[in-house]
Amino acid sequence: MADYFTHGIIVSFIYFQAVVLIIVLSNIILLHRGRRQNEPMNYPSVSILVPARDEEKRISACIQSLLGQDYPTYEIIVLDDQSSDDTAGILQRIGIDYPRLKILAGTPPPQGFTGKNWACAQLIQHAQGELLLFTDADTIFQPQALKEVVSAMLEEQADLITGYPRQLMESWGERLLVPFFLWAVVCFTPLWLAYRLRIPSLSNAVGQMMLFRRKAYQKVGGHAALGEVIVEDIALARNIKRAGLRWRVVNITDLISCRMYLGSQEAFIGFAKNLFATFDFRLGEFLFVYLWLGALFLEPLIILAFKLFGIAPSASYFELSICIGLSVLMWCIPYCELKLPLILGLIYPITIIANEGAALKSLVFSLSGRLSWKGRPIPRPKWKWL
């Protein structure tokens, strides 16, 4: 049994990591391929839709960046989702100088809806564009961003196009938690396979940039069909895939940036809300994934420490070196692709420990019905084993 933990499982980790690195490299190629396009003859009209709740610190920069888009025909519709701060006032002051900006006052979510799903369902009622771009109030768009993502959609003939914005982080809680989801999808979603198979679980999206064809969005029911779903972006991508529509992901780190959370505490609360929900509250799958990730990235370091102190004499320095080296590559290559600080990839054991803690909090708070977000309680989910 000791040989299994010091040799057998380490070799298994090496094979697994080698496969993941192949996925990572192929994903990077595909992420960039969608941006290699010619400028279209005609650009379709776009409705940019922004739900905003208590975003007074970020909403102005977001809206100003959207107003500055180099694009021929688009509208911006922002819904103030019953903010308790000065979000509505800031929007009104911007709107005085920019009639292109349409501002809506949101109503309370009815029974069976999360706040964001209801906010987006209200936004769509006022949208006139052929294409629908949903984004968050904490994003910043470069002037050419809208042209680039629309061109990519037309080139890829996609019904939904999404991407991974550059994440801006200032606290250590943000640095350890925010990149984790994007790292995970780059590592464990083989796009070359996901594009070819009609398997919803292989699709994902980031709510900071989701561009839909109107007909596709309507076909899957949009946000109105999601009800109390918490992780709405992934749910929409899976609905698109389930309907047999075309979903694509492109690199947008040079086009869009986002500061998702303001500080460590907000980051931990946000990920506690999302992590278990990302697995659709499937307890067995959730536990397996986080136990596997913990073992994959922490056990080789523990065995190496045991070897150095003479506790695990059967362990091989050569095998451990390969395993740990592959771990470093598994973190640093995606982090470079996502334009994240390389040092964060090098301290991946701390990242794993932080995310294991956030996952545990997500599990406990979800099962006990103690989750909330921006002052709104989240109903206790109905979990299942698989």
SVG drawing of the C-alpha trace seen along z (x, -y; Angstrom):
<svg xmlns="http://www.w3.org/2000/svg" viewBox="-44 -66 60 68">
<polyline fill="none" stroke="black" stroke-width="0.4" points="0.0,0.0 2.9,-2.4 4.4,-1.8 1.0,-2.7 1.0,-6.2 4.7,-6.8 5.0,-5.3 1.8,-4.0 -0.4,-7.1 2.5,-9.5 2.8,-7.7 -0.9,-7.9 -0.8,-11.7 2.0,-12.0 -0.1,-10.4 -3.1,-12.4 -1.1,-15.7 0.3,-14.9 -3.2,-14.5 -4.3,-17.7 -1.4,-19.6 -2.4,-18.4 -5.9,-19.7 -4.5,-23.1 -2.3,-23.5 -5.1,-22.6 -7.5,-24.9 -5.1,-27.8 -4.9,-27.3 -8.7,-27.2 -9.1,-30.3 -7.0,-32.3 -8.3,-30.8 -11.7,-32.5 -10.0,-36.0 -8.4,-35.4 -11.1,-36.9 -11.7,-39.4 -13.8,-42.4 -17.4,-41.7 -19.2,-43.8 -22.0,-44.6 -22.2,-44.6 -25.6,-43.5 -27.2,-45.7 -26.3,-44.8 -28.1,-45.4 -25.6,-45.6 -27.5,-44.5 -26.1,-45.3 -27.8,-44.3 -26.5,-46.4 -27.1,-46.1 -25.0,-48.1 -22.3,-48.9 -21.6,-52.6 -17.8,-52.0 -17.6,-50.4 -20.6,-51.3 -19.3,-54.6 -16.2,-53.1 -18.1,-50.2 -20.7,-52.3 -18.2,-54.9 -16.2,-52.1 -19.4,-50.7 -20.4,-54.2 -16.9,-54.5 -17.3,-51.4 -16.1,-51.8 -19.2,-50.1 -21.8,-51.4 -25.2,-50.3 -25.7,-49.4 -27.7,-50.3 -26.9,-50.1 -29.6,-49.2 -28.8,-49.1 -31.2,-47.9 -30.7,-49.3 -31.7,-46.2 -33.0,-48.0 -29.6,-49.2 -29.3,-50.6 -26.3,-52.8 -25.9,-55.6 -25.9,-53.3 -29.1,-54.7 -27.9,-58.3 -24.7,-57.7 -26.5,-56.2 -28.9,-59.1 -26.1,-61.6 -24.3,-59.7 -27.6,-59.5 -28.0,-63.3 -25.1,-63.5 -25.7,-60.2 -29.2,-59.6 -27.9,-56.3 -28.0,-55.0 -31.4,-53.5 -31.8,-53.1 -34.4,-50.9 -35.6,-50.6 -35.9,-46.9 -38.7,-45.3 -38.4,-42.8 -37.8,-39.2 -40.9,-37.1 -41.1,-33.8 -38.9,-31.2 -36.3,-33.7 -32.8,-34.7 -32.2,-38.5 -29.9,-38.3 -32.0,-36.0 -35.0,-38.3 -33.0,-41.4 -31.8,-40.0 -35.3,-38.8 -36.5,-42.4 -33.6,-43.7 -34.4,-41.5 -37.9,-42.9 -36.5,-46.3 -33.7,-45.0 -34.0,-45.7 -30.7,-44.4 -30.1,-41.4 -27.4,-40.3 -27.6,-40.4 -24.5,-41.0 -24.9,-40.4 -22.1,-41.7 -21.6,-42.7 -21.3,-46.1 -17.7,-45.4 -16.3,-45.0 -14.2,-47.4 -14.4,-47.1 -11.6,-48.4 -13.0,-50.6 -12.6,-47.8 -14.0,-45.0 -17.5,-44.9 -16.3,-44.9 -13.9,-42.1 -16.3,-39.8 -19.1,-40.3 -16.6,-39.6 -15.5,-36.4 -19.1,-35.3 -19.8,-35.8 -16.6,-34.1 -17.3,-31.1 -21.0,-31.1 -21.8,-30.8 -25.1,-31.1 -23.3,-32.0 -19.8,-33.3 -18.1,-33.9 -14.6,-34.3 -12.4,-34.8 -11.7,-38.5 -8.6,-39.6 -9.2,-39.5 -8.0,-42.4 -7.2,-41.6 -5.9,-43.6 -6.3,-41.5 -4.8,-38.1 -8.2,-36.5 -9.0,-37.7 -5.7,-36.5 -6.1,-33.0 -9.8,-32.5 -10.8,-34.5 -8.4,-32.8 -9.4,-29.3 -12.5,-28.8 -10.9,-30.1 -7.9,-27.9 -10.2,-24.9 -12.1,-25.4 -8.9,-25.9 -7.5,-22.7 -10.4,-20.4 -12.7,-21.4 -11.3,-19.9 -12.8,-22.4 -11.9,-20.3 -14.1,-17.6 -16.8,-19.9 -17.4,-21.6 -18.1,-18.2 -20.2,-16.4 -23.7,-17.4 -22.8,-17.0 -24.1,-20.0 -21.6,-19.3 -18.7,-20.1 -19.9,-23.6 -19.4,-26.7 -19.5,-30.5 -18.5,-33.6 -21.3,-36.0 -18.9,-38.9 -19.2,-38.5 -21.9,-36.4 -23.0,-37.3 -26.1,-35.6 -27.9,-35.6 -31.4,-36.7 -33.1,-33.7 -30.8,-31.3 -31.4,-33.1 -35.2,-32.9 -35.1,-29.3 -33.5,-28.2 -35.8,-30.5 -33.1,-32.9 -32.8,-33.9 -36.5,-33.6 -36.2,-29.8 -33.6,-29.6 -35.7,-30.6 -33.6,-30.0 -30.5,-28.7 -27.5,-30.4 -24.7,-30.0 -26.7,-31.3 -23.9,-31.7 -23.0,-28.0 -26.6,-27.1 -27.2,-29.2 -24.2,-27.7 -25.5,-24.2 -29.0,-25.0 -27.4,-26.3 -25.5,-23.0 -28.6,-20.9 -30.6,-22.6 -28.0,-21.6 -26.8,-25.2 -23.3,-26.4 -21.2,-27.6 -17.7,-29.0 -15.1,-30.5 -12.4,-33.1 -9.5,-34.8 -10.6,-38.3 -8.0,-39.1 -6.9,-42.0 -10.4,-43.3 -12.2,-43.1 -11.1,-43.3 -13.0,-42.8 -12.6,-43.3 -15.1,-40.7 -14.8,-41.2 -13.7,-44.1 -11.6,-42.4 -10.9,-39.0 -14.1,-38.8 -16.3,-39.5 -14.4,-37.0 -14.9,-34.2 -18.6,-35.0 -19.0,-35.1 -17.3,-31.7 -19.2,-30.2 -22.3,-31.1 -21.1,-29.6 -18.8,-26.6 -21.3,-23.9 -23.9,-25.4 -21.5,-25.0 -21.9,-21.2 -25.7,-21.5 -25.5,-20.5 -24.3,-17.0 -22.6,-16.1 -20.7,-13.0 -19.2,-14.7 -18.4,-17.8 -16.6,-15.9 -14.7,-13.7 -13.4,-16.7 -12.1,-18.6 -10.6,-15.5 -8.9,-14.6 -7.5,-18.2 -6.2,-18.2 -4.5,-14.9 -3.1,-15.7 -1.4,-18.9 -0.6,-18.5 0.2,-14.8 3.4,-14.9 4.7,-17.8 3.9,-15.9 5.6,-12.7 8.6,-14.8 8.8,-16.2 8.5,-12.7 11.3,-11.5 13.6,-14.4 13.1,-13.4 13.6,-9.7 9.9,-8.7 9.1,-7.5 12.3,-5.7 10.5,-4.0 9.5,-7.3 11.5,-8.3 13.0,-11.8 12.8,-11.4 9.1,-10.6 8.3,-13.3 10.3,-15.9 8.4,-15.1 5.0,-15.2 5.7,-18.5 7.2,-20.0 4.1,-19.0 2.0,-20.6 3.9,-23.9 3.3,-23.8 -0.4,-23.0 -0.7,-26.2 1.7,-28.6 0.7,-28.0 -3.0,-28.8 -2.1,-31.7 0.1,-33.1 -2.7,-32.6 -5.2,-34.4 -2.6,-37.2 -2.5,-36.5 0.7,-37.1 3.0,-34.2 3.9,-34.1 0.3,-33.0 0.9,-30.0 4.1,-29.2 2.3,-29.2 -0.4,-26.8 -0.4,-24.8 -1.7,-27.9 -4.3,-28.4 -5.5,-24.9 -5.8,-25.1 -7.7,-28.4 -10.1,-26.9 -10.6,-23.8 -11.6,-26.0 -14.0,-28.0 -15.5,-24.8 -16.1,-23.5 -17.7,-26.8 -19.9,-26.6 -21.0,-23.1 -21.8,-23.8 -23.6,-27.1 -25.5,-25.7 -26.8,-22.7 -27.7,-24.8 -29.5,-27.4 -27.2,-30.2 -26.2,-31.6 -27.1,-35.1 -25.8,-37.7 -26.0,-41.5 -28.6,-41.4 -30.9,-38.7 -31.1,-35.3 -30.6,-32.3 -33.0,-29.4 -31.6,-26.1 -30.9,-23.9 -32.1,-20.4 -28.9,-18.4 -28.4,-14.9 -25.6,-12.4 -25.0,-12.3"/>
</svg>
